Amino acid sequence: MYIWANRQESAVVVQSMPGGRRFLVRPQSTQNITYRGTRGDVILNGNADHQEDSMASLVALPKHMHIPEIPTDGNLVFETLLFVYSIVAMFMQYINLYKTVWWLPHSHMNSAVNFQLIDPHLLVFLILLIARRLIWCFVKEVYGGKATQSCMYWLVQLFKLGLVLTCFVGFGWATYHVVLKHSLVHSLFLCYPAVIYFILFGPTLKPMFDHCLVWPISVLEKGTPRHRAKENGDVTLRHTCSLSPETTREEVEMFKTDFNNRGKQVLFNSILCAYSVGFVPLSFAQNTLHYDVWWVGQYIILVWVSAFVMFCVHFLPPKYVDMLHRCALHLGRWQKEEGRHAHVPYNPWSELQVYQRGSLVKHVKGLFRAEGYNNTAEPGYSMHARFYFLFHEPLRVITWLLCVIIVLVSYQFLTLTQCTEWSHILTLAVIIFANYYTLFKLLRDRLILTKAYRDEKSYLHEKE
């Protein structure tokens, strides 16, 4: 197949060889020859002086769909909801542990909960530990005005300073009394999250309070709140539709690192939420206290799964997943060909070449066939294969989260119908109410994105 790119004496000839690789015969003239098109169209630049060697081929960029602006909770709103959820869940666990039978005629208790057995210092410690993200979010995002000369601005700054100092003093006071009152073994229970934190993040304190997601430049639409880039070196993410394979692989590496960091944040914060809400009150309970071990253990797992999905929905919004999906379309995937292919034409793989679907290349790890729309991934590299698997289908992540929350809500609802104790009914009713909100957001996002990606799916099938 030959394509003539101009009507002058010098012509650009693109020849398609078996195996999918294309070669460009450059003209001797330095005249620029450019065909401009939208995404999904063929773009050819015939500038012999500035055209990269790797992009000297005819490449069709994948067509990206525009998804509508879906409302999401801001950082301060999310932290407030999470704080309320955690505090309520913690009090529900205390009800499971210290409930009474006050309705019996000869009962010496006048309240539904035996408050005398609850350690107030431990309670203050847990409340301040749970509130750390909300307090830090308030300090970072609330300014009290744009002008630094205004009185309101400085009043807010003084309030922040007083709030932080009060929390530090209160946390130290509560910690001192907890260690003084309880044994060393019980006090070590409070240090276990620090071990998990060190394993996930290493010796740094920034992820402990990190909450402000730097929104990608490419997904900021008109009317969307723009989070200012931090001055501490945080990288602002964005996706670029590039014809350079090296640029695409670097972008994938950056997105992989950011996605892993978000996953660590989700995992650690959900574990810490369930640990402080459910396990710590249980571990500090009196030895003579009788409670339903199966129920309180099940409750800890339910709180952790609920918090895990809540953090996933916040840290992986639709715009962010869409950006990773666009990058995955440029990355592509290679499938290793098994068996002998001595008479099958192939080309040696080049890191500077963009391969189309069906191209057959020879790599040091074997013979591979391109399966993506565009293929810039390294054959046999497992990280590229995992990235493509997760994000080449734009609804895969949200579908998994939706399945988890549906199973969770269904289990809670069925368990609620079988409960006979008032504490169990109250506990499940509160937790399932919080999960309803998460279920609503996931169902809404799934419905909107299904319609938004319908055209993209049809387009990619047509190009196969």
N, C-alpha and C positions, 0 to 999 in steps of 0.2 A: 504494500500500500504506500503510495507516495502522495504527499500534500505539498502543493506549491504555495509559498507564503506571500509572494509579492508578484507584481507585474513588471518589475525591472529586469535588467539583464542578469543580475545575481539573484539566485533563488535559494530558499531554505527548503531542504528536502528531508522529510522525516520518514524513515524506513522502519517498518515493524518486522521484527525477526521472530521466529518460532521461540516459544518460551516466554513471551510477553515483554522482553526488553526492547527498548526503542533507541535508535541511534540517530543523531542529528548531524547532517553534513552542513557545516557553517559556510556562509558566503564569505567571499574575500572583502566585500564592501562593509564599511562600518555603519551603514544606514540602519537606523532603528526600525524594527518591524514588530509591531505589537498589536495583538488582538485583545481587546478588553471584553470581559464578560462578567456575569454574575457568578456566584458560587454554584458550582455544578457544571459550568460551561468550560470549554477548552480555552486555555490561556497560553499563548506562545509569545515569547520575547526573542526577537532575532538579533539583539545587539551582541555582536561578536566580541566586543571589548569588555562588557560588564556582565554578561551572562555567565553564571556559575557552571562549572563543568558538570556538577551533579544534576543540574536542572536543565541540561540541554536535551530535554525530551518533552514530548507532548503529554501533559498530565492533566487529568480532570479532577478538580477538587471536589470533595463531597459537599453535598448541599445541606446546610444547617437550617433547622427550623427555628423560628422565633416562638418562644413560649411566653404566654402572658404573665404579667406581674401578679404573683400570688402573695397575698398578705402573710407575713410572718411576724412572730413576736420579737420585739426588740430585746436587747440584752437585759435591760433593767426589768422589763415585764417578765421575761422568762425566769430571771433569778428570783423575782418576787414570788411567782407561782411555784417555783421549785422549793423555796424556803417555806412557804405555807404548806405545801404537800409534805415536806420532810417533818415539820413540827407536828402536824396532825398525825402522820404515821407513827411518830415516836410516842405520842400520847396514847395512840391506840395500842401500841405494844405494852405500855405501862398498864393499861386497862386489862390486857390479857394476863399480866403477871399479878397485879394487885387488886383484882376484882373481889368483891365481897358478896355475901348473901344477906343484904340488909333487909330484905322483905320478910325474912323468917320471923316468927313471933318472938323467939328468945335470942335473937341476934344482938350482940353488943355493939354493932356498927350501925351508924346512922347515915353513912354515905356509901355510894356505889363503889368507891375506890378507897383503899387503905392508904391515905396520903402520908401517914406517919412512917411508913416503911420506905418511902422514896427519898433518896439522898439529894438534898437541894444543891449541894456543890457539884455533884455529877450532872445534875440537870442543867445548871448554868454552863458548865463546861461543854456539854453537847450542843446547847443552843448556840453558843458563840462559835463552835466549830462548824455547825451547819450554816451559820449566817456569814461566814467569811467571804463567800463569793458575792453575796448581795451587798455587803459593806464595801468591798473593793470595787464592785461595779458602780455603786453610787459615787464613790470617790473619783473614779476615772471618767464618768460620763455626765455628771451634774456639775454645772459651772455657775449657775445663778445669773448669767448675763454674758454678753459678748464683750462689753467694755470692761477692761481691768480697772478703770478709774471709778466705776460705780460702787455705791455702798453695798448693794445687794451681793455683788460678786465677792467682796471681802467677808461679808457675813457668812456666806456659804462656805468659804474657805476655812474660816474659824470654826464653823460647825463641823466640818469634815475632820479638822485637827482634833477637836474635842471628842468626836465619835471614835476615831481611831485610838486615841490615848485611853479612853474609857474601856474600849474592848480589850486592849492589851492588858490593862490593869485587872479587869475582871477575869480575863482568861488566866492570868498568872495566879490570882487569888484563888480561883476555883481549882486550878491544878494543884496548888500547894495543899489545900485542904483534902482533896481526893487522895493524894499520895500519903498524906499524914494519917488519914482515917483508915485506909484500906491497906492490905498487905502488898508486898512487892510483886507477887504473882498477878494480882488483880490490876495493879498499876501498869504492868507490862502489856496488858490487853490494849491500852491506849496507844502503844507504840507500834503495833502491827501495821497500821496503814502507812507509817513512815517507811517501813521495809518495802512494802509494795511500791510506794512512790519512788524510792531509790532504784528499784529494779527497772521500773518503766522509764523514768526520766533522768536518772543520774543525780549528781550533786548540783542541782539548780532549783531555785525557788520560784522562778517565773511561771511554770505550768500550774503551780498550786493556786494561783489567783488569776490565771489567764482566762478571759471570757470573751473579750471583744474580738470577734472575727473580722479580719480585714477583708472587706468585700472586693471581689474581683473587679478590675477596671472594665473589662469587656461586658459585664452583665449589669452595670449600673445604668438604669433607664431614667428617663425624665420623671422626676417626682419621687425617686427612691432616695432615702436618707443616705448620704455619703459619709462613711466613717473615715475620718482622717487617718492617713498613714502614720504609724507611730514613728517617733524620732529615735527609737532604740534599735533600728535596723531590721524591723520586720519586713518581709517581702510581700508586696501586693501582687496577688495572683491575677493572671489574665491569660486568655487563650488567643493565639495568633494563627491564622490560616496561612501557613508557610509552605513553600515548595521545597524547602531545605529539609532533608531527612535528619540531619544533625540537630537542627533547631527543634524538630518534633521530638526526638529522643531526649533532648535536654529538658523540654517542657514536661514530658512524661516523668522524668526523674524528679523534677520539682513538685509535680502534682502527687507523685507517690509519697514523697517525704511529708508533704502537707497532710495527705489523707491518713498516713500512719500516725502523725501527731494528733490529729483529731480523734482517731480511734483510741489512742492511749488516753486522751482526755475523757472520752466517753466511758472507757472501761474503769479508769481510776475513780472518777467522780461518782459513778453508779455504785461501785463497790464501797466507797467511803460512805455514801448515803445509806446503803443498806446496813453497813457495819455499825455506824453511829446510831442509826434509828432503831435497829432491831437487835443486833448482837450485844452491844455494850450494856444496855439495860438488863439483858438476860445474864451476862457474865457477872454483873455486880449484884445480882439478886441474892437474898439471904439463903443459906443452905437449908433452912427449915421451911422454905417456901415451897408449896405444892402448886404445880401448874401443868398444863397440857403440853408436853414436850413436842409432840407431833405438830400441834397447831402453831406454836410460836416459831418452830423451825420452818414450817411451810410459809408462815407470814414473812419471814426474812427473805426467802426466795422470791415471793411475789413482789415485795418492795423493790428488790434489786432488778428484776425484769422490767417492772414499770419505770423505774428511774433510767434504766439502760435505753429503753425506747424513747423516753422523753429527751434524753441527751442526744440521741441519734437524730431525732427530728430537728433539733435546734442546730446541731453542728453540721448536718448534711442537708441544707435547704435545697429546693428544686433548682435554683439558679446555679448553685455550686455543682450539683450532680450533672446538670446539663453541660457545664463547662468541661467536666471530665469526660463526658460522653463525646463531645466534639473532638477532644484530643484523641480518644480511642479510635475514632473513625479515620484519623490521619495516621495512627500507629499501625493498625492492621494486625494480622496474625499469620503465622506460618504453620503448616501441617507437615510433619515429617512423613516422607514417602518410604514405606517399607518394601523390602524385596529388591530384586535386581532390575536396574533400568539402564542397561548398557546401551540400548539403541534409542533412548528417549533424548531428544535435544534439550539441552539446558545451558544456562549461563552461570558463570561464577558470581557469587553474591558480592555486591559492592555496597559499602556503607554510604556512598554518595548517590545512590540510585533509588528512585521511587518506583516500586513495582505494582503493576495492576493485578487484578484478580486472575488466577490461573497461571501466573508466571512460575516457571520451574527454575530453581537456582541450586547451585552446589555450594555447600558450606563445609567448614571443617568438621561439623557435627553430623553431617549427612546431607541427604537430598531433601529439599523442602519445596512445597507448593504454596503459593500465596492464596489466602482465603478472604482477606479483607478487601474493602473497596480500594483503599490505598494502603500500601504496605511499606513502612519504613522501619519496622521492628527488626531486631537482630534475631535470626533463626536460632532456635534452641535456647533462648534466654527466657527463663521461667518467669521473671518479673514482668516482662512485656506481655507474656501470655496471660498471666493473672490479671494484669491491668485491663487488657482487652476483654477478657471474659467478664469482668465485673461491670464494665461501663459501656461496652458496645451496644448493649440493650439498655436504653435510657430508663426503663421502668423496673429494672431488675432489683435495685437496692430498695426502692420504695415498696415494691411488691413483697420482698422478704420481710421488711418491717411491718407491713400491713398484715401479713400472715401471722407474725409473732403476736401482735396486739389482738388480733381476732381470737387466736387460741387462748391467750391470757384472759380476755374478757369472758369468753365462753366458759372457761374453767371456773372463773370466779362466780359467774352467774349460776352455774350448776351447783357449785359448792354452797352458794348462798341459799338455794332452795332446800338444801338438806340440813342446814344449820338449825339448832334448837336453842342454843344458849344466846343470851342477849349480847354478850361481849363479842361473840363470833359474827353475829348479824351486823352489829355496829361497825366492826372492823372492816369486813368485806364491803359493806355499803359505801364507806368513805373511800376506800382504795379504788373500787370499780368506778366511782364517780369521776375520779381523776383520770382514769384510763379512757373514759368516754370522750374526753376532750382531745386526747391524743389520737384516738380512733377517728374522730371527726376530721381532724387536720389531714391525716393520711388518706382517708377516703376522698376528701376534697381534692387533694393534690393528685391522687391517682386518676380521678375522673378528668381533671383538666389536662393533665399531661398526656393521657391516652388520646384525646382529641387533637392535641397539639402535634404529636409525633406521628399521626396517621399519614400525613403527606410524605414525611421523610421515609417511612417504611415502604410506601408504594414506590417512591423514587428509587430507592436502593434496589428493590426487587426488579424494577425495569432495567437497571443497569447490569444485572447479573447475566 
